[in-house]
Amino acid sequence: YDDFTNSLPESDCRYAVYDFDFVTEDFCQKSKIFFIAWAPDVCRVRTKMLYASSKDRFKHELDVHHEIQASDASEVVIEKLKERT
């Protein structure tokens, strides 16, 4: 996950799909698909608008379980994914 978060650009938007594998309290192996919309605050407004307007189409086609909208690294830490499982 660190490689993934480190690859997010500091000044450009990205969509990402992350398959998060985890073990429940009952020791059951599970997986959840996360759609991550990355839009840093320093990104150009026009780019943010373009990404925001096309995001729902991607989400619909991919059939994701959860969505995370992030504008800085603190919003995509692994703990945020764990909170949603």
N, C-alpha and C positions, 0 to 999 in steps of 0.2 A: 504494500500500500504506500510505503514511503516513496518508492520509485515513481508511482503514479502521481502523487501529490507534488513531488518535486518537478515533474514534467509540465505542470500547469504554468502557462506563461504569465508573467507579471503584469503585462499591459495589453492583453488581448483576450477575447471571449472564447470559450470552448464548451462543447457538450461532451459528456463522458457517460459511459455505462459501466458500472462496476458490479461484478458478481461477488457478493459478500458471503463467504462460508463461515458458519459458526456452529457452536455446540450449545444446546439449551441446558437449562438446569437439570432436566431429566436425561441428560447425556444423549440427546437425539441430534444427529447431524442435519443441519438445515442450510438453506441458501436463500438469499433475498437479492433481487436485482434493484440497484439504485441508479437513478438518472440524476446526474449532477450537472447543473447549469452554472458554469463558472463565468462570472462577469466582474472583474476587478474594478474598483472605484476609479482608477486612473485610465480606464479604457475609454475610447471615444464614444460619445453619446449615440452617434449614428450606428455604430457597431452593436452597442447594447440593444438598441431598438430592433435591429435586424434579428439578432439572436432571440430576443424576447418574443417577437412576432411569429417565429417559426418553431418555437420550442414545443408547443402542444402537439403539432403534427408528428414530430419525432417520438414523443412520449407515447402517443396513441399507437404508432406502428410497432414500437418495441415492447409494449405490454409490461411496463416496469412496476415494481411493488411500491417503491418510495421515491420521492424527489427531494433533492437538496439544492437550494439556491445559495450560492456562495459568492462573496465578493472579496474575501481574504482567507488566508491559510487557516485561521482559527475556526472557520466554518466547515472545513473538510477534514478535520482530525478524525481518526478512527473511532474515537469515543462517540462522535455524533452518529455514526452508523450503528454502533452498538445500542445507543439509546432508542433507536427505531425498530429494533428486533424484538 
